[in-house]
């Protein structure tokens, strides 16, 4: 046991000391505890607490929450660009700058902020549970919200910046669009007519994985690359492939296999005078999309 502790301590000594004082960055066990508590709440404790209660009305909070994340994601994109991606990075083999240069420290800050934003986004699932939308807590959603923050924590802890940060910047761009849509959706029926582009969010997410995979794949074809963490390259490529498959399946289930359902629902709505919400549910609750 003592040997394992020594190995862990020696390993953690290799972490970037510049992130040591940032919130959540002191120990992986704190992060692990938060994520395990999150999984326990959304899969067990939360549904049991809400079993005999009415769904909470969180519409006003959801509007504020989603548009806050739009602003935060925009800021993260801007900081990534100013910290390197528009101010010196080659967009090919870019190593992590471990110096005390102001631009390098700016990259450290935005890398941490990106990780921290992923823990804020755990609120997405908590909202589902409190509104008794447990069917939306899918494997894809839970995997994305629990496993990836854990992986990104290690990236920021050891290598904040460099070519491994490209996917974080692209992901933040996608989240600007995604949370803007969610904000409009939560704003009420008056905005439903502006939500015709829901399908395109999934298309943007799929494009994200392709773009990130193309960028990161450059590493395998370069005769020499000084990026210090090849393991992050491999993980980003693996995650990109996994998520492309998962989101492609979501696309197929939602927009290909179930593409006729909206027409059926619309006919039913016209017949009984009900209206259709953006999630495919007829207002009287009798017809639901897959």
N, C-alpha and C positions, 0 to 999 in steps of 0.2 A: 504493500500500500504506500509506503514511504517513497518507493521508487517511482510510482505513478505520479505522486504529488510533485516530486522533483522534476520529472519529465514535463509536467504541465507548467510548472513555474519557469523552467528553462524555455519552453515554447513561447509562453506569453511575454518573455523578455524581448522577443523579436518584434513585438507589436510596435506600431508607430507611437512614440511618446507624445506627439503633438495632439493626439485625441484623448489622452488619458483623463483629462479633467472635464470632458464633455459629459452631459447627462446620459446615463445608460451604458457608457463605454468602459466602466471600471471592470466589469466581470461578465462573462458569458452566462453565468448561473442566474444572475438577475434577469437577463433577457429570457433565458429558458423558463424561469418561473412565471414571467408575465405571459409568455405564449402558452404554457401549459394551463395557466389559470383561464386564459381566453378560450382555449379549446374546451375545457371543462364547463365553463359558463354557457357557451353557445350550443353545446351538444347535450348537456345534462341539467345543470343547475337552472339556467335561464328558462328553458321550456317547462320545467317542473314548477318554477315560481309563477309562470304565466298561465299555467294549465287552467286554473279556475278564475282567472282575471280577464277583463276585457282588454283588447289591444290598446296600447297607449296611443294617444293622438300626438304625434311628433312632427306634424307638417311644418310648423314654423321653425322648429329646431333644424329640420332636415334642409330647409331652404338656406338658412344661415350656414349650416355645416358644409353643405356642398359648395356653396359659392366661396366660403373661406378656403376650401381645398383648391378651388380654381385659382384663387389669388396666390396661395402658397406654391402650387405647382408652377405657375408662371414665374414666380420669383426664383424657384429652384432652377428652372431652365435658363433664366437670365444669368444667374450666378455661375452655372456650369460653362456657359458661353464665355463670360468675362474672365473666368478663372483659368481658361486654357483652350477651350474648343474653338474660340474665335480669336484668341490672342497668343498663338504660338504652337498649338498642337498641329501635327501633320495629318491627322485623321487616319494614320496608318499605325506604325509602331511608336507609341508614345509611352515612355516609362514614367513611373511615379517620381515626382520631384519631392525629395525628403528634406529640402532645405528650409530655411526660415525666410525665404523670399516672400514678400507680401502676396504675390499671385499664388504661390504654392500654399500659403496658409489660407488663402481664400478658397482654394480647392478643398482643403481639409474641412473647412466650415460647411461648405455646401454638400460635401459627401456625408458629413454627419447629419445635416438637416434633412437630406434625402432619407436616410435611415430612420430618423426620428419621425418623419412624415408617415412612414409605413406603420408605425405604432399608433399614430393618430387614426389611421385608416382602419384599424381594428374596430372602430366605432361602427363601421358599415354593418358588420355582422350583428353587433349588439342591437342596432336599430331593427334589423330583421326579427330578432328574437322578441324584443319588447313590443313590436307590432304584430307578433304572432304570424310572421311570414316565414315559418320554418322551412317551407319547401324551397326557399331561395338559398338556404345554407347547403349548397351542393358541394360535392367533392372538389370541383374546380375552384369554387370560391374559397373554400377552407384551405386548400393546398396553397393557393396563391397568397392568402393572408397570414398563413402561419409559417410555412417553410421558407418562403423567400425573405421575409424580414430577418430570419435567423441567418441565412446565407449572406445577405447584404451587411449584416452587422460585422461579420468577419472581414468582409471586403474593406469597410471603413476603418476597422481596427488595425489592419496590417498594411493596406495599400490604397489609401484614399486618393484617387486620381488616376491619371494615365489612361491607357486604352480601355481598361476595365470599367471606366466610369461612363463610357459612351452609352451603354444600355440604360443606365440610370437617367441620363438626360433625355433619351428618347421616350422612356417610360413616363417621365414627367410631362412631356409634350402630349402624350396620349391621355394622361389624366386631366389635363386642362380641358380637353374636349369631353371626356367621359363625365367628369363631375359637373360640367356646364349643363350637359343633358340631364343629369340627375337633379340638378337644381331647378331647371325648368319643369321637370316632371313633378317635383314636389310642390311647385308653386300653385297647382290647382288646375281645374278644368279649363280655365281661360287660356292656358298655354298649351293645351293638348294638340292644337292644330300646328304647333311649331315642332312637334316631336316625330315627324314623318321619317326622320333620318336615323332612327334607332338601329336599324340593320347596318348602317354604315359604321357604327362604332365598332362592331365586331370585325368589319373589314379593315378598319384602321389598326385594330389590335393585331390582326393577322399580318398586316404589312409591317408592323413594328418588329415582329419576330423574324421576318425575312430580312429586314434591313440590319438588325442587330447581328444576325447570324452571318450575313455577308461581310459586315465590318470585322467581326471577330475572327472569321475564317482566314483573313489575310495573314494571320500569325503563322498558319500552317504552310504557307507558300513563300514566306520570306527566308532568304538565305541566312539572315541574322536579325534578331530582334532583342533589344535589351530590356524589354518589359520584365519586371522582377517576379511576377507571380503567374507562371503558366497554369497553375491549378485553377485560377479564376477564369482563365480563357476557356479551359475545358468545361467548367461548370456552367458558364454563360452559354456556351454552345449547346450543352446537354439540356439546360432549362429551356432555351429557345426552341429546340426540337420538341420537347415534351409539351410545351404550351401551344406550339403550333398545332400539334395533333389534337390536344384537348379542345382548343378553340375551334378547330375545323369540325370536330364532332358536334360542338355546340351549334355551329352554323348549320350543319346538316340537320340536326334535330329540330332547330327553331325555324329555319327559313327554307329548307328544301323538303324534308320529310313532312313538316307541318304547314307547308305553304298554302294549302287549300283551306285550312281552318279559319283564317280571317274572313274569307268569303262566306263560309257557312254561318259564322257568328254574326256577320253583318246582316245576312238574310233573316236570321232569327231576331236580331235587334229591330229590323224594320217591321217584322211581323208583330212583335209585342210592344213596340214603342220604346224599347230600352236603348241605351247608348253604350258604346264600346270604349273601354278605357285602354290606355296605352299598353297595359300588360296583357291584353287579349282577353280580359274577363268581361263578360256581359254584365251590365249593371245589376241585373236581378240575381246574379250569382249562380245561374244554372249552367252556363257554358264557360269553360275555361280552356285556355290554350295549353299545349303540352309544356 
